[in-house]
Amino acid sequence: MIPTSESCGRNIADVRDLRVDEAVIPLSNVPPIRRLLASLNSVGLGYIALGRE
């Protein structure tokens, strides 16, 4: 399932601006994304923005 603005209350621009540690809760309803974010956060990379290139 892909998160929608209705499910997490954010549009794609808002999500891209989130840091990894901020995105864990709003995107927790998507298991693959939740696992990836949890892994990044657990190794200290929670400060990275999702939209970082």
C-alpha positions, 0 to 999 in steps of 0.5 A: 500500500502506498501512503496517500495524503489522506493516510498520513496527512502530508503531500509528497513535498512535505514527506520529502522535507521530513528527516528519517526520524520524523518520518517513522510515525507518519509512514509506519503503515507501510511495512517496507518503508517502516523497516528501512526508516527504522534501520537508518534511524538505528545506525544514527542516520535519523538526521538525514532528510528523505528528499536529500539527493 
